[in-house]
């Protein structure tokens, strides 16, 4: 039985880091917690996962 190697490549869209920095900044300034469901939604939209088998 042979071995199969699967490589997972995760890339972030250019705006995701800016969005997360703004969420953290706003949370620190206001002292409030972000809406984690909205953050999870946008992180899911901003991450691209590609599986490659060799």
C-alpha positions in Angstrom: 0.0 0.0 0.0 1.5 3.3 -1.1 1.6 6.5 0.8 -0.2 9.6 -0.3 0.9 13.1 0.7 -1.7 15.8 1.0 -0.5 19.4 1.2 -2.8 22.1 2.6 -2.2 25.6 1.4 -3.8 28.4 3.4 -3.8 31.9 2.0 -5.3 35.1 3.3 -6.9 37.8 1.2 -5.2 41.2 1.4 -8.0 42.8 3.4 -8.3 40.2 6.2 -5.4 41.4 8.3 -6.6 45.0 8.0 -10.1 43.9 9.1 -8.8 42.0 12.1 -6.6 44.9 13.2 -9.6 47.2 13.0 -11.7 44.8 15.1 -9.0 44.7 17.7 -8.5 48.4 17.7 -12.3 49.1 18.0 -12.6 46.5 20.8 -9.7 48.2 22.7 -11.1 51.7 22.3 -14.7 50.9 23.2 -14.0 48.2 25.8 -16.6 46.0 24.2 -16.3 42.5 22.7 -16.8 42.1 19.0 -19.6 40.1 17.5 -17.8 36.8 17.2 -20.3 35.4 14.7 -19.6 38.3 12.3 -15.8 37.9 12.8 -16.0 34.2 12.1 -18.0 34.9 9.0 -15.5 37.4 7.6 -12.5 35.2 8.5 -14.1 32.4 6.7 -14.6 34.6 3.6 -11.0 35.9 3.9 -9.2 32.6 4.1 -8.7 30.3 1.1 -7.8 26.7 1.7 -6.4 24.6 -1.2 -5.7 20.8 -0.8 -3.1 19.3 -3.2 -2.3 15.6 -3.3 1.0 14.3 -4.6 
